[in-house]
């Protein structure tokens, strides 16, 4: 009787595995993510109604009556307590925004880039103390570590400025163009590495390059396969130039279409599109240790720049507000063209505040920060805009254009609704 072919293969596999085990050898298997979303906590019906009434009145006054075009989601313990979609995905077509409409989240996308790299650190693919010279031969700036990129302490010049000089030579700037420019043209450092914080998009362009170098995959492909898909973020993706015709567009405050420019080709620092519901999934994943260990999560949420005392600081890919009363906000805002994004996590109360817009409106940042106080004592005499990048000078100008409200006709707390 002949032995079936599949039986022979099966026995060979068993023999091979036993042989390797007897020799003390182990086969390296890439760390894969099997993610199980946490179950949202139930909220009392009366409490839900109170929060919803409070937030409805607040956002109606602060945003919706002020030219807002976008989406808002607020959740507590993973349960959505307020959700609103206002306006159009494309103002030229008048197609209504829906929960499935992805928007460019600008610098808020840095949170994904940072955590993806920390995942590779967890897999022992690299160390936070590794130097960039180790990965990029010929890199002309010694002493810059992975940690310095994540915390904006590298001293690298901002590509948004130096690549602007390449307009005649490039239609679109890519991450590799930024690397090649630094290696060949060697523009001056902004400051000595590791000496202080200075927000710079070049850092996160290089983090995306590192992810590509280590994994052998493009950044968009790696993020889809290893983060977005496992976390079931079905409407989130990294923009590539091939998505130009299908991506949600953005608009100026007057409703005019905001043209793309030569900086559309870089990613890592920006160019992630997402929805509020997907960002809530991201927020909830960070309350578990399924994507990152507690030690690495704690590092990401720990201030990295302490030269000057301030309630503001930056961790590893995250901004933070450390209030003297012990309250802490983990967040990242962003702006690109007419897109505005606010993503804030109040971990004490397990509250998530997400606001996305595609018609430029700086009130988004003010509304997000004011909303903190509905859940705890986060009141601080501070600037409500809190820029997220050096190239966002228009935000500073917009501050001066915002006149102080005569009165804010919304309840200040749940107590006022009782």
Protein Blocks (a to p, Z undefined) as FASTA:
>chain_A
ZZdfklmmmmmmmmmmmmmmmnopacdddddddddddddddddfklmmmmmmmmmmmmmm
mmmmnopacdddddeehiafbdcdehjfblklopacdfklccdekjmlmmmmmmmmmmmm
mnopacfkbcfklmmghiabghiafklmmnopnopacfklmmmmmmmmpmbdcfklmmmm
mmmnopacfbdehkaccddfklmmmmmmmmmmmnopafklmmmmmmmmmnopakbccddf
klmmmpccdddfkopacdddfklmpghjlopacdfklmmmmmmmmmpcklbcfklmmmmm
pcfbfkbgcfbdcdehiacdddfklpacddddddehjbccdddddfknopacddddfbdc
fklmmmmmmmmmmnocfbccddfklpabfklmmmmmmmmmmccdfbacbdfbfklmZZ
